[in-house]
Amino acid sequence: MAIEAIETTAPVQAGTKAPDFELKDNHGRTVSLADFRGEKNVVLLFYPFAFTGVCTGELCALRDELPTFVNDDTQLLAVSNDSIHTLRVFAEQEGLEYPLLSDFWPHGEVSRAYGVFDEEKGCAVRGTFIIDKEGVVRWTVVNGLPDARDLNEYVAALDTL
């Protein structure tokens, strides 16, 4: 799991190069941010844990609007600190057909690189990063653990690319 960025305590800001990463998805496939460079914008969404109320609601809302977030121009990647096995069951149970990436081991390495890992709780907070085709972060929002994000903000940010 190579990362091209130093660990940070503040979230990655708009206008900076997105830290590259390589993680396993809920089917055990390796997914890299670099896979999409030059091809698609990426909505990179960090969430605390599968099977929790707010997380399930957010991810199902994305599922219900999937053509907006997974199409010829855009790819949605959702990252948590759960194991790939947990993510596989979660995706099957909720009908999630986009990649759920496991930042399980080394625990939280990618979440830390993006500045959204809560050391005390041992999980990612609700951080979203819109990354353009050149790999530059163009928009970001970070919410606390109990606060759901507004999908309309993602759509508005994508419309500017």
C-alpha positions as CSV (number, residue, x, y, z in Angstrom):
1,M,0.0,0.0,0.0
2,A,2.2,2.7,-1.2
3,I,1.3,6.3,-0.5
4,E,2.9,9.3,-2.1
5,A,2.2,11.7,0.8
6,I,3.4,12.3,4.3
7,E,0.9,11.8,7.1
8,T,-1.0,14.9,7.9
9,T,-3.3,16.1,10.7
10,A,-5.2,18.5,8.6
11,P,-7.4,17.4,5.7
12,V,-5.9,17.6,2.2
13,Q,-7.0,21.0,0.8
14,A,-8.4,21.9,-2.6
15,G,-5.7,22.8,-5.1
16,T,-3.3,20.2,-3.9
17,K,-2.3,16.9,-5.5
18,A,-4.3,14.0,-4.1
19,P,-2.2,11.4,-2.2
20,D,-2.1,8.3,-4.4
21,F,-3.0,5.0,-2.8
22,E,-3.6,1.4,-3.5
23,L,-6.3,-0.5,-1.5
24,K,-8.3,-3.7,-1.9
25,D,-12.0,-3.4,-2.6
26,N,-14.8,-5.5,-1.3
27,H,-14.0,-8.2,-3.9
28,G,-10.3,-8.4,-3.1
29,R,-9.3,-6.4,-6.2
30,T,-6.6,-3.8,-6.0
31,V,-7.8,-0.3,-6.8
32,S,-5.4,2.7,-7.1
33,L,-6.2,6.3,-7.5
34,A,-3.7,6.4,-10.3
35,D,-6.0,4.0,-12.2
36,F,-8.3,6.9,-13.0
37,R,-5.7,9.6,-13.8
38,G,-6.4,11.1,-17.2
39,E,-9.6,9.1,-17.5
40,K,-12.1,10.0,-14.8
41,N,-12.8,12.5,-12.0
42,V,-13.0,10.7,-8.6
43,V,-15.4,11.2,-5.7
44,L,-13.3,9.8,-2.8
45,L,-15.5,9.4,0.2
46,F,-14.3,8.3,3.6
47,Y,-16.8,6.9,6.2
48,P,-16.3,5.5,9.7
49,F,-17.8,2.0,9.6
50,A,-20.0,-0.3,7.6
51,F,-23.4,-1.3,9.2
52,T,-23.8,1.9,11.2
53,G,-26.8,4.1,10.8
54,V,-25.5,7.3,9.2
55,C,-22.9,5.5,7.1
56,T,-25.5,3.1,5.7
57,G,-27.9,6.0,5.0
58,E,-25.1,8.0,3.1
59,L,-23.9,5.0,1.1
60,C,-27.5,4.0,0.2
61,A,-28.3,7.5,-0.9
62,L,-25.2,7.3,-3.2
63,R,-26.5,3.9,-4.5
64,D,-29.8,5.5,-5.3
65,E,-28.1,8.3,-7.4
66,L,-25.4,6.0,-8.8
67,P,-25.5,7.3,-12.4
68,T,-24.5,10.7,-11.1
69,F,-21.4,9.3,-9.4
70,V,-20.3,6.4,-11.6
71,N,-20.3,7.2,-15.3
72,D,-18.0,7.8,-18.2
73,D,-16.6,10.9,-16.5
74,T,-16.7,10.1,-12.7
75,Q,-15.9,7.2,-10.4
76,L,-17.1,6.9,-6.8
77,L,-14.7,5.3,-4.3
78,A,-15.8,4.8,-0.7
79,V,-13.2,4.0,1.9
80,S,-13.5,2.8,5.5
81,N,-11.2,1.1,8.0
82,D,-13.3,-2.2,7.9
83,S,-11.9,-5.4,6.5
84,I,-12.6,-6.5,2.9
85,H,-14.7,-9.3,4.3
86,T,-16.9,-6.9,6.3
87,L,-17.2,-4.6,3.2
88,R,-18.2,-7.6,1.0
89,V,-21.1,-8.5,3.3
90,F,-22.2,-4.9,3.7
91,A,-22.2,-4.3,-0.1
92,E,-24.2,-7.4,-0.7
93,Q,-26.7,-6.6,2.0
94,E,-27.3,-3.0,0.9
95,G,-26.9,-3.6,-2.9
96,L,-23.9,-1.3,-3.2
97,E,-22.4,-1.7,-6.7
98,Y,-19.5,0.7,-6.4
99,P,-16.1,-0.1,-4.9
100,L,-15.9,-0.1,-1.1
101,L,-12.2,0.1,-0.3
102,S,-10.6,-1.3,2.9
103,D,-8.1,0.9,4.7
104,F,-7.8,-1.8,7.3
105,W,-4.1,-2.6,7.2
106,P,-1.9,-0.8,7.8
107,H,-4.8,0.5,9.8
108,G,-5.9,3.9,8.6
109,E,-2.9,4.6,6.4
110,V,-4.8,6.2,3.6
111,S,-7.2,8.0,5.9
112,R,-4.2,9.5,7.7
113,A,-2.7,10.6,4.4
114,Y,-5.9,12.5,3.6
115,G,-6.1,13.9,7.2
116,V,-9.4,12.3,8.1
117,F,-8.3,9.6,10.6
118,D,-9.6,10.0,14.1
119,E,-6.8,8.5,16.2
120,E,-8.9,8.4,19.4
121,K,-11.8,6.5,17.7
122,G,-9.6,4.4,15.4
123,C,-11.6,5.2,12.3
124,A,-12.0,7.7,9.5
125,V,-14.3,10.7,9.9
126,R,-16.7,11.7,7.1
127,G,-14.4,13.3,4.6
128,T,-15.1,13.7,0.9
129,F,-12.6,14.8,-1.8
130,I,-13.5,15.5,-5.4
131,I,-10.4,14.8,-7.5
132,D,-10.1,15.9,-11.1
133,K,-8.6,13.8,-14.0
134,E,-5.2,15.2,-13.4
135,G,-5.2,14.0,-9.7
136,V,-5.7,17.4,-8.1
137,V,-8.2,17.9,-5.3
138,R,-10.8,20.4,-6.5
139,W,-13.3,20.3,-3.6
140,T,-13.5,18.9,-0.1
141,V,-15.8,18.6,2.9
142,V,-15.1,17.0,6.2
143,N,-18.0,16.3,8.7
144,G,-17.9,15.0,12.2
145,L,-18.8,11.4,12.9
146,P,-22.5,11.9,13.6
147,D,-23.1,14.4,10.7
148,A,-24.3,13.2,7.3
149,R,-23.0,14.9,4.2
150,D,-25.2,16.6,1.6
151,L,-25.0,14.7,-1.8
152,N,-26.2,17.9,-3.6
153,E,-22.9,19.5,-2.7
154,Y,-21.0,16.7,-4.4
155,V,-23.1,17.2,-7.6
156,A,-22.5,20.9,-7.6
157,A,-18.8,20.4,-7.2
158,L,-18.7,17.8,-10.0
159,D,-20.5,20.2,-12.3
160,T,-17.7,22.7,-12.0
161,L,-15.1,20.2,-13.5
